[in-house]
Amino acid sequence: MDTTMTTPLTQQPAWQALLQQRQALESQSLRQAFADDPDRAERYQVQAAELLLDYSKNRIDDATLAHLFDLARGAQLEQQRDAMFRGDIINRTEGRAVLHTALRNSRQDTLQAEGANVIPEINQTLAKMKAFVEEVHSGQRTGYTGKAFTDVIAIGIGGSFLGPKVATEALRPYAKSLRLHYVANVDGTSLVEKLKKVDPETTLVLMSSKSFTTQETLANTESARDWFLQSGASQQDVAAHFVAVSSNVPAAVEFGISADNIFPMWDWVGGRYSLWSAIGLPIALAVGFDHFEQLLRGAEAMDSHFLEAPLEQNMPVIMGMLSLWYSNFFDAQSQVILTYDHYLRGLPAYIQQLDMESNGKSVDDAGNPVAHSTGPVIWGGEGTNGQHAYHQLLHQGTAIIPADFILPLSSHNPLGRHHNMLAANCLAQAQALMQGKNLDEAKAELAGKALSEADLDRLARHKVMPGNRPSNTLVMEQLTPATLGALIALYEHRTFVQGALWNINSFDQWGVELGKVLGNAVLAEIEAESASYAQDSSTNGLIKLLRQGSLKA
Ligand SMILES: O=P(O)(O)OC[C@H]1O[C@H](O)[C@H](O)[C@@H](O)[C@@H]1O
């Protein structure tokens, strides 16, 4: 089904209504809105898949929300969502279905995509992963000298790295004894530092590359193989220690990975949506296959909610529309993810790739320039650390930066009052952003200080905080495999919602290609017997410096 919109987004009546709504809300004070309506928090709250979203501290009222949902309906969001779940070719620049949701679908036996039923191969791969993980954990599968594996070097980059790494970190309380070490960067330092920590006899090398063409991953795997062979192992021993995940099985075989040790994935899984596939094998090795399955079930619960809940009560839709509201109507060019759980410290980087690689686009499905801004810059970090750094800008900078606060109700590591302090900081930051501090309050704080009237007035102005800075608060009882799965799926669908509204392709990433091609030419120049210096003068000059290894002329 071609779901291309007939009426461009900015010409829809709801868009025009939202422009007016934006004006009307200019004078809205969120602090006042809470004072006027004691039920505001309750009204602007939704629960799904063991997550609770409090979106009451947003620059919205009922009319705003109604227009946002109208806009979503006008953009055929529900039809576009259904087309994705159904396996339609919605990634039209690559001619692919987009079926990460099929990877965690325990309800269906049949799902036709790109001419085949994908469910049996998904299940076969899960079974293969399960058997492999159990063999490694039980010691049935060992290294070439018969010793049990103690460490895994997981090599991959982008979508073949961030999801597994972030989930492994997040699920640390569920970890088994295998130690996972992730290597992504082509900088040799990354691999060398990890290899220093492990023993080749007890180390499994797991390389993940959907395409099996990624320079960084191939180089790191080759160097890991050299390290393994130099340690005294033979070429034959490679089979016991090297495992690959790829949709390009022939290339993996050609590279020398034994066919039994290759876990397939498929081109209908985007890299940044792939942790649910065999790309998640490092997660299962770290925490056990049962916990990996719980991760899938948590994501599946969010999928069901996204599919079934009316737009008005649909968590990913609400979050997606709020994000669009700020991007398109408040010129908010960035959004911040603030995780109040040390185990979730990597999540902002994960969502950064998910959202920015998906929605960092400037032409619509037909290839025409979009008439509005698209994906914002996503950044963030863990609380409370950020409060002593960039929160200054969140509170008093010139830009509005919508924030997502993420907080589990209880900690895996209860330690005195620590969790209460952490949680209090989280709530207080959101409250401070929302209510701000006006000039009278700032002056009142300074009253009684020995200041002239002029100095008091000047100082008070520096202490004013504008408030009205929007945030969401996402809460879960505890960070578990299931709540992590739901949380990641929530952000996947939030990303989808925005891409669908903007009528862009959230599932290709052509923008990363040019640099790769130029990189090959530059590498050839750096390594050539004699360089031709055929690039621009800046690049030529820098190549020259690299060839010299010195700054001297
Ligand atoms: O899994 P691979 O094929 O090695 O790709 C790894 C990564 O590199 C690409 O350039 C893309 O930017 C990512 O979306 C992808 O996940």
PDBQT file of the ligand as one rigid body, heavy atoms in Angstrom, charges set to zero:
ROOT
HETATM    1  O1  LIG A 601      26.255  -4.152  10.880  1.00  0.00    +0.000 OA
HETATM    2  P1  LIG A 601      27.081  -3.470   9.846  1.00  0.00    +0.000 P 
HETATM    3  O2  LIG A 601      26.671  -3.825   8.461  1.00  0.00    +0.000 OA
HETATM    4  O3  LIG A 601      28.547  -3.715  10.096  1.00  0.00    +0.000 OA
HETATM    5  O4  LIG A 601      26.828  -1.929   9.971  1.00  0.00    +0.000 OA
HETATM    6  C1  LIG A 601      27.212  -1.187  11.089  1.00  0.00    +0.000 C 
HETATM    7  C2  LIG A 601      26.680   0.226  11.023  1.00  0.00    +0.000 C 
HETATM    8  O5  LIG A 601      27.336   0.952  10.018  1.00  0.00    +0.000 OA
HETATM    9  C3  LIG A 601      26.588   1.659   9.035  1.00  0.00    +0.000 C 
HETATM   10  O6  LIG A 601      27.428   2.540   8.363  1.00  0.00    +0.000 OA
HETATM   11  C4  LIG A 601      25.406   2.398   9.555  1.00  0.00    +0.000 C 
HETATM   12  O7  LIG A 601      25.707   3.729   9.848  1.00  0.00    +0.000 OA
HETATM   13  C5  LIG A 601      24.777   1.734  10.773  1.00  0.00    +0.000 C 
HETATM   14  O8  LIG A 601      23.397   1.846  10.651  1.00  0.00    +0.000 OA
HETATM   15  C6  LIG A 601      25.184   0.306  10.893  1.00  0.00    +0.000 C 
HETATM   16  O9  LIG A 601      24.551  -0.267  12.004  1.00  0.00    +0.000 OA
ENDROOT
TORSDOF 0
